[in-house]
Amino acid sequence: MNTLKVGDRVPSFSAKDENGNDIKLSDYQGKKLIVFFYPKANTPGCTAEACNLRDNYSDLKAQGYELLGVSADSQKRQLSFKNKYQFPFPLLADEDHTLLNIFGVWGPKQFMGKKYDGIHRMTFVIDGDGVVEKVIEKVKTKDHAAQLL
């Protein structure tokens, strides 16, 4: 797992959001961008994290941030997740793991003694020039906005 670090330039990317729209890094040129990766839509931790960001979205926007949520879920699953909880930000469906690999958040994990490959819950703050400003590796799902603000 080769995770992007502070100071790294994010390679340009394009991915589909929950509605099938192409979302590109270049769409956020000149803006501060938060990209948060979560293992699976509609699971307790991922729901808590995304809802915390939703509930603090106006504060994040006031600080000049745009948000993108990313998981390996399908567009249909992301759309259902977004509609169920009324998220005001796009959710990217990275089924082919393009973004997961670019950011380096796909790799070995362990749960209850079982080893497997999966998504590491991480968040990246990217400046207007596409350079990583901050990486949060230990995301507090219920208080994630505070970690960012």
Helices and strands as residue ranges (DSSP letters): E 14-16, E 22-24, G 25-28, E 32-37, H 44-55, H 57-62, E 65-71, H 75-85, E 91-93, H 98-103, E 106-111, E 114-119, E 122-126, E 132-136, G 141-143, H 144-148
